[in-house]
Amino acid sequence: MKTLLVYYSHYGHTYNVALAFQEALSKLGTVDTYELEYQKPRQGLLKRAFYRLYPDLVRLAPVPLDLKGYDILCLGVPVWGGRPSAPVTKYLHLCKNIDNKIIICFFVYGMEVSAVTCFDFVNKLVKRKGHPLVVPVYVPWEKAQQEEFVVKAITTALEKVSIPPLALK
């Protein structure tokens, strides 16, 4: 099984969960991991707010956009006000060959209602591009560093896509 793991992390919470997914998924096959980054250095709060409203203006550093050679896209989504961060939205707009893929989206959030709203947004966005199976994983900021919580969330997500949890042991 070949997985593309793509995430954006501003404060490190999503990065921590991405590392746990990378470790778990590497036991099942090859994992290519990429952090979404702006082409220019980190953006300030005002610029990030602007890009959230206009994600098509974001200029991303190079990352794979074609999912043709992958079985799974594992996507790390920091939630900001019920939406994904602008680099994640831009990435999803650019993705190709998403049809019939498994997409595991892990949402790292402060408020659960925002994470659920964000999932609805992401799900609608990817469903416009095909018919992927989208599995949400919800990780509150305060639990992103708790290994036991994160491993349980990963195990649950893999079970939903019929990957045996024994592979994580």
N, C-alpha and C positions, 0 to 999 in steps of 0.2 A: 504494500500500500504506500502511495506517495502523497505527502501532505505539503501544502503551502501554508505556512503560518505567517500572517501579516498582522502587525499591530501598530498602534500609535500610543505613546505614553508621554504625558507631560510631567507628571509628578512621581512616576515610578510604580504606581499601583498596578497599572495594566502590564507593565514590563514584568513584574513579579509573577503575575498569573500566566503571562506568555511563556516564561521559563518553565513553569510547572507543566503547561501543555506540551511544550517542546520535549521535555523529559519523558512524559507519558507516551506521546505519539511516536517518539523515536524507537520505542520498544515494539512498535507495530510495523515499522518500515522507515523509509527515508523522509526526513523533514527538512524542507528549505525554509529558513526563517529570515524575515525582513522586517525592519522597523521603518514605518512610514516617517519620512522627514521632509520638512520644507527644504527647498533648494538653498534658501538663505538661512542663516542661523535662526535660532528660536525666536518666535514672534512674541511680542508683548501682548498683554490682555486686550488692548484696543484693536490691534491688528487681527488677533484671533477671533474677536467678536465680529469684525467686519467679514472675515473669511467664512464664518459660520453662516452668515446671511448670503454670501456669494461664494460657495465652495468651488465653483468652476474656475475662479480666479487663482486658486491655490496652485503653486508650482511645486510638484513633488520631485524629490530625488528619485532616480530610477529604481523601479521594483518590477517584478514580473506581473504582467497584466493578463496574460493568456493562461487560462486554467486547463488547457487541452491535455497536458501531460500529468495532471493531478487528479487524485480521487477525492481529496478533501481540501476545502479551504477553511482554515481555522483563523478567525478574524477577531482581533482584540480591539474592543470599542470602548473608549472612555466616554461616558455620558455627560453631556453638559446641557442642562435645561431641556431634557426630553429628546435631544438629537445627538447623533454621533459628532465627534470632533470633525472639523472641516477636512483634514487629510483623509479620514476614513470615508466620508461622503464622496470626495473627489475620486478616491481609489475605486469605490464601487461603481461610479459613473463610467470609469475607464475599463473595467474588467470585461474580458471576452470569454466565450465558451463556458458559461456558467450553467447552462442547461444540464439537468440531471446530475448535478454535483451535490455532494454533501457539504453544507456550510455550517460550521459550528461557530456561532458568534458568542464571545464572552463579553458581557457588558459589565463594566466596572463603574459603580455609581455611588451617589450620596443618598438619593431618595428613590425608593423602589418604584414609585409611580412614574418617575422620569425614565427609568430603565425599561419599563414595560412600553411606554410611549415610544421610546427609541427603537425597541424591537419592532414595533408595528411599522415605523418609518423604514427601517432597514429591510424588513421582510417585503414591503411593497416595492421598494427600489429594486431588489434582486429578482423579484417575481416578474418585473417588466422585461427582464433579460432572458427568461426561460422558466424552467420548472425545477429549481433546486429544492432539496430537502433542507430547510433552515431550522437549526436547533439552537435555542437560546440557553445561555448559562449566565446566571446572575450572581455577581460577586460585589457585595458592599465594600466600599473603600476600607472600612475598619477591619474587614476580614481578609483582605487581599494578601496579608502577610501571614495568615494562619494556615499552615501547611495542611492540617487535617481537614479544614473546611474546603480548601481549594481542591485537594485530591478527591474528596467526596463529590464535589461539583463536576469535576472532570469525569469521574467514574459514571455518574448519572448521565452525562451527555453522551458518552460512548455507548452506554447501554441503549439509549434512545435510537442510535444508528446501528444497532445490532453488532457492536464490537464487544467481545467478551471482556468483562472487567478483570478477569484473571491475568490479562496481559499487563496490567499495571503493577502487579505484585513482584 
